[in-house]
Amino acid sequence: MNISRILSLLCSPFCIMYILFLAWVTAISQEKSPALTKLIEPQSYRSGLKSIVIPPPTTDLSELGSDYRVLMESSVPDTNRLLAAFLSTEDFANIRSGISKGANRYALVENLRQAEFVDVDADAFKQVSDGMAQQFGAVLNASTKDKEEELNHKLKAMRGSDTTMTLDKPMQLGVFFSKPNACSFGIIQQISAVGSSVKMVAGITILRVQNRLLYAYIYSAYKDEDSVQWVRKTSEQWADAILKANQ
């Protein structure tokens, strides 16, 4: 697969926006599930033929493990594969108890299905990160009405209900950081669904790990500027930790 094809899939408005919004709806509308006795923190995850170490983004977010990671599968677009999902103990307890409350902070790591066996060298990654920086604004300025229709269609197919969501125009936060093997961007988005409304901050980080592309997403409910700074700082620290763990 050539870099232009990877970039076109990576910069898809549906791919970027879907992950942010549907993950939150999934969290607030999950049915009760079996009790989790202990949050599992596996260190290695398969991406193609690679075994990649992904440490938790923070000490209070733990990976759900294979038995419970499926709870977040519906928050991933068809173009991507979910590798790891991190949630706080409190938010996971809400899901287990059927409490209609969105996750306050959580994180996902994914890869692109069509590129999980593709080697990405330093030059190719630079093309991807440069292309993301150029296209990010245009992508997020796409019609939110079209995105609402796509997302609600997916929700109906997934849940078999009339659950709908409403999106306000996203606020772009620009580039969080750019490094040889990692680049990150931020957005703020107001989401209304299932009788609730929340403003979320997302850090979208693209990484080159063992010559593979990974996407690491950090989410936090927006309260004030400190929420943005937390996402920005955590995104960079997590990217550095992932890269260091796979040297």
Salt bridges, closest charged atoms under 4 A:
GLU63 OE2 - ARG69 NE 2.84
ASP78 OD1 - LYS154 NZ 3.15
GLU116 OE2 - ARG81 NH2 2.65
ASP119 OD1 - ARG212 NH1 2.51
ASP130 OD2 - LYS126 NZ 2.74
GLU149 OE2 - LYS145 NZ 3.78
GLU150 OE1 - LYS147 NZ 3.65
GLU236 OE2 - LYS179 NZ 2.96
ASP240 OD1 - LYS179 NZ 2.76
